[in-house]
Amino acid sequence: MNTSTSSRRLHLGRPLVAALAAGAIAAGGLIAAGTGWAGPAPAAKDAAAAPARVAGQWQSTAVPVAKGDITAVAALSDKQAWSVGYRLKSDTELEALALHWDGTSWTQQSTLPGGSFPQALAVRSASDIWAVGATAVHWDGTSWTTRNLARDPVGRMTPDAVVTTSDGKAWTAGRAVPQGIKSGVPAVQAWDGTAWRRQTLPDVGKGELTSLTAVAPDDIWAAGTSFATDSTAQTALLLHWDGTSWTRVAAPTAAKDEHHWLSGITALGADDIWAVGGSTAEGGDRPYAVHWDGKKWTDTTTPDVADGRLRAVGRAGDGKLWAVGGKGAVSLALRFDTQQRRWEKAADPGVVVRAFTTVPNSADLWTVGIAKQGDLVPAVTRFTG
């Protein structure tokens, strides 16, 4: 609570609006959004009274953004949640924004500094929120402040994940990119209260980190992908911080000509950690999930869903373990059957999923992204447990 030998990325890439922004920047046409807030944006035309909630179903909730993308979400309770994303103001102008859920509706809380392009979110409290994307920005309850990432000698760091720990630190992971994406190498930085500090990682070759989870300040996991080479397949990448150093921990071995990648990770305990992503063989993507029992990572059984790559995983307040994702028009949610020790299909969230969160002390869930119909229509759905 954000992978191949060619330029085609096998895992879920950055949102469409971010790609648009990148193109506009390259063309010199993007107008940077300001850091102020000119008042609440009008709600979408079809916004109406929230429908009656139905247990076991995903339901759409109105957001005050008519066109754009919602890229990350995190919750403190059923009455306190935040999401970040973009409003598309014109073909060349984006406004990064933060939305707040008060238990009844989503409203715009603020705009983020120009050029921040948020992709991941970590909420420690209502006055201590981190969002990372093109850089890192922090909300202190009143305003957002840019906290520039440390310089990486490999190239500019592009973060895809952020997590906070009980000692007040924040951690972000992604990739340092010297040229193109496929040339990137995994990168991690830590916020020590004053500045972001680059972390020394083991040499794992080219790849990226896409998710983080923390058991404790001295027990942190990062998950992602080691890119394929001329002689090796793409593999899941798992790194662990023990309070002193980062080390690589072996992921399950893939079958011949099968590629694996990880996009989400969550820790239920030091010996109970889940990571999810996708696998591909002969051109087809399928869900992929692995589990850490304190000694080793092992594969777990997932349903055979075409284009069912997974993006995020988490445990709801009722103890049920969920994973969500999809590709293109395909979206899915899986729920883990503890008796059968396998993942089963659950109700479809019905959106192009960018991010997902559980809700503390609740069986509810949130997914955010864009609608499957329409042109960049932001979408937020809520599951009633």
C-alpha positions, 0 to 999 in steps of 0.5 A: 500500500506500482521485462523482456529482451525487446522494448515490449514490456511483459508485465503491466506497464505504466498507465496510458496517461503517463505514456502520453505525458512522456510523449508530450515531454519529449515533444516539449509540449507538456504544461507543468501542473501547479502545486496549488488547488483551485477548488474541487473539480466538477464530478463526472456527468453520471455521478449520482447517489451511491448505489446500495452496497451488495456483499460479494460484488464490486461496485463503481464509485464516482470520482471528480475526474472526467478524463484521466487515470487513477494510478494508486490507492491506499486506505487507513480505514473504511472512512479514510482512503487516498488515491492519486492520478491525473486529470487530462486537461488537454492533449498536452496538459496533465494535472497530477492530483490526490483524491480523498475518501471520507466514507461517503464519497471521493473528493479532490484533496489537492494537486501534486507538484508539476512533473511528479507523475505519481505511480505508487502511494504509501499512507502512514497517516493523514498527515504523512503520505508519500507518492512516487513516480517521476520523483518522490513527493510528500504530503504533510497534511497541508501541502505536497513537497518534492523530495528529490531522489538521490542521484544514481550513477547508472542513470535516472531512477524511476520508482514504481513502489513505496513503503513506510516503516515503523521507524519513520523511514520510507523506501522506494524501489524501481529501476535506474535507467541509463538509456532505454527501459530494457537497459535499466537495473534494479534500484532502491532508495531510503528516506532517512528523514532528511534525504533519499539515500541510494542503497547498494544492491547485489549485482543481478544484471538488468531488471527492475523492482516493481513492489515493496513490503515491510515486515519490520524496519530490518525485514523488507522485501522487494520484488520484480524481474530480471530481464531475459538475456540471449541465453536465459529466460526472464525470471522473478526477482526477489531481494531482502533487506535484513537491516544491514544489507540487501541480498538476492533470495532465490525464486522458484525455477521456471520451466524451459522457455517460460518467463516469470515476473512479479508485480506485487508483494505483501507480508502477512508475517516474517514467514508468510509473504506472497508475491504475484505477477505473471508467466508467459510461454508460447506468447500467452500470459497467465497469473503467477503467484509465489509464497515465502514460508520463512525458508524458501519461495515456492510456486502456488497454483493459479487458474489458467486465465488468458491475459490474467497477469496479476498486479497486486496482492493483499489480505483483507480484514476478514483474513481472506487473501486477494490478488488482482490484475489483468491485461487490456480488456481482461480484468480479474480478481483471485481469492486464495482457498486456504483448504485447497491451497490454491487460487480461485477466480472471484468476482471481476472488478470490471476495470483496467486495474492500475492498483489495489488496496485492502482496508484495515479492519474491514473485508472491503477492497478498492481497485483503481484505474480506468474504465474498459469503455470510453477514452481514459475514463477514471474508474474506482471500484469498491468490493463489499466483503 
